[in-house]
């Protein structure tokens, strides 16, 4: 649920496999956790906000923090990449 690099734990309640398909899958969540980690380290977002974002609905969080960084034309042409 909350990646280790964002303060998550190795507790079984926090860990589960994430498939590649259907997309978004593990690769997109990996993009998200890297972006959020960079944002926390740069002081752009508090850790608690990042944890809440990824734990509540990681796909919406990914759309807000990763997809939003692409040009709008890319999002329209690619339907968020797929």
N, C-alpha and C positions, 0 to 999 in steps of 0.2 A: 504494500500500500504506500508507505513512505520509504523511498530509497535510502540506503545506508548513508550515502553522501549528503543527504538532506536531514540527517538526524534520526532516521528510522532504526529499528532494532532487528536482530536476528530471530526474534520471537516468531513462532509458526503462524501466529495470527497476522503478522505483518508480511509474510512471504507467501508467494504462490507463483506458479508458472504463468507466463504471458505468451500467448501464441503469436506467430508472425501473421497469420491470416485468421479472421478478416482484419483488414487494415482500418484504422490504425492499430498497430500491434507493438511488439517489443521494441522495434527500431524507432518508432515515433516516440514511445515513452522514454527511450534512451536519449533522444534529442531533447525532450522536455526536461529531464532531470539535469542534463548538462547545462541547458540554458538557465534553469532556476538556480543551480549551483553558482554559475557565473554572476547572476543577478544578486544573490545574497552576498557573495564575496565582494562585489563592487558597491555594496551598500544601497542598491536600487530597491530591494525588497527585504522586509524583515523575515527571518527564518520561520516564524509562526505563520505568517501569511502564505508563504510558499508551501509549508506542510499542509495547511488547510486547503489550498488550491488543488494540490495533487491528490490528496486523500478524498476530497468531496466528489470530484468528477475529473479524472485526469485527461479525458479526451477534450472536454471544454477548456481545461487549463492549457492543453497543448495548442488548441486552436487560437487561444488568446495570446499566448507567449511565444509560440514558434511560427505558426502559419501566418499570423498577423505581420511577421517580419518580411514575408514575401510580397512582391508587388501584387496589387489587386488583380492584374491581368492573369498572373500565374494561378491564383486561386480559382478564377472563373474558368480558365482553360483546362485546369487539371482536377477540378472538383475536389480540392484539398489534396491532390496528389494521386487520386485513383478514380 
